[in-house]
């Protein structure tokens, strides 16, 4: 009737039963501290709390969060709930034992750039000569 999947409707119903109608007015994503994630997952896995009770006690707005945290906690313990680094990994910088080695590496790099530029210029000249002979 609303054009949404049954699973979404079930998640809304679960959130409504656990936290009331305020849980349905979620507009953004929250980030939770590592300690809270571990406590909530531990409480559910050890059987001290049900998922709805843990949602209410820890202020979680989604069953999906507690499900994911429990899964990660079972698989990798508390360390699995640590925040993951965002973005592309940084390039490892070469470490040189002396300034001389660093300069030699820079010279090799510049020589390679020069060789590439020479090849590009030669190719451009060749293309220009072919165009003139036509």
RACOR-V89130 format. One record per backbone hydrogen bond with DSSP energy under -1.0 kcal/mol. NH is the residue of the N-H (numbers start at 1). CO is the residue of the C=O. If there is no record, write none. Layout:
nh=NH co=CO
nh=NH co=CO
//
This chain:
nh=9 co=5
nh=10 co=6
nh=11 co=7
nh=12 co=8
nh=13 co=9
nh=14 co=10
nh=15 co=11
nh=16 co=12
nh=17 co=13
nh=18 co=14
nh=19 co=15
nh=20 co=16
nh=23 co=20
nh=24 co=21
nh=25 co=22
nh=37 co=33
nh=38 co=34
nh=39 co=35
nh=40 co=36
nh=41 co=37
nh=42 co=38
nh=43 co=39
nh=44 co=40
nh=45 co=41
nh=46 co=42
nh=48 co=43
nh=49 co=43
nh=54 co=50
nh=55 co=51
nh=56 co=52
nh=57 co=53
nh=58 co=54
nh=60 co=55
nh=66 co=62
nh=67 co=63
nh=68 co=64
nh=69 co=65
nh=70 co=66
nh=71 co=67
nh=72 co=68
nh=73 co=69
nh=74 co=70
nh=75 co=71
nh=76 co=72
nh=77 co=73
nh=80 co=77
nh=81 co=78
nh=82 co=79
nh=102 co=98
nh=103 co=99
nh=104 co=100
nh=105 co=101
nh=106 co=102
nh=107 co=103
nh=108 co=104
nh=109 co=105
nh=110 co=106
nh=111 co=107
nh=112 co=108
nh=113 co=109
nh=114 co=110
nh=115 co=111
nh=116 co=112
nh=117 co=113
nh=118 co=114
nh=119 co=115
nh=120 co=116
nh=121 co=117
nh=122 co=118
nh=123 co=119
nh=124 co=120
nh=125 co=121
nh=126 co=122
nh=127 co=123
nh=128 co=124
nh=129 co=125
nh=130 co=126
nh=131 co=127
nh=132 co=128
nh=133 co=129
//
